[in-house]
Amino acid sequence: MNVILYVSKKIDSIEYFHQFIAQITHSMGDNVKVDIHHRSVDLSKQHTTILHIFSTWSDTCAKLIKQAYKLQIPIVYSPLGSFQPWTLRQRNASNQLWQSSFQKSTLQRVSVLHAFSAIEFETLKATGWNGKIVLIKNPVITNDISAADASQQIYDLYTDTIQEHDRLIRQQIDQRMKEISGAETNIIRICTLLLYAEYQFRRGEILQETLAEIAGLMTSLPYNESRMVEVLQELGIKEFTARIENIAEEYSLLTEGFMPINKLNDKTTKQIRSRISKGE
């Protein structure tokens, strides 16, 4: 799991937030890599599994949410009291950033909102902008929760968010495949997995197990190759598939006799290759 954690410089300078971030970062375990950024970042180049924005509401936050949503990366946002009524009253409503319609449309793209207090939880709930809200307190400033429990809850939040996001992505892919007429079951199975791999690539990380599963289906399932090429073309993943074939062959997972189209090795293939990961 590759966690990209955006923490604004202002928030990082506050000791009890800095300590909280340090605690959760150091307790994540060997299967989790956490990269902390204090400036905006190109998520597509970070092999991002999940984005956690830890900052008050800002233009950078809004742009990161927009970027992650476009890349279909799950998002956790800790707004740190940004949307309390007394905070909003101090802001310039003529600025788009602080217009409720813009805030609503942006926060609806967030997978989960994280509140630090019961008051913040209820405030976020009252907005109606996003119904997915969790309460995890900061053990640095309260005895209600231990550091170990808070870290475990953050880890569980990440894994649950990723799993739910993955489920929704698969639903979207299934719906897309239903719109393809006249495709046999085996073609649907293979193309469904290819679309999922394409999603993983856009997000920044294709799992080796996904690559192996694609190669396994191509090798074991009979299908009409001419129709397969037509479906790949219709889905817009013909070239992506050709590149995946090339990489699968490099991993000794696939041979040319089981490739429905000619393999392709170009700059984009190199980019895909760099994003193959063993995962957790």
ABEGO torsion letter per residue (X at the ends): XBBBBBBBAAAAABAAAAAAAAAAAAAAEAABBBBBBABBBBAAAAGBABBBBBBBBBAAAAAAAAAAAAAGBBBBBBAGGAABAAAAAABBAABAAABAAAAAAAAAABABBBBABAAAAAAAAAAGABABBBBBBBAAABAABBAAAAAAAAAAAAAAAAAAAAAAAAAAAAAAAAABBGBBAAAAAAAAAAAAAAAAAAAGBBBAAAAAAAAAAAAABBBBAAAAAAAAAAAGAAAAAAAAAAAAAAAGABBAAABABBBBBBAAAAAAAAABBAEX
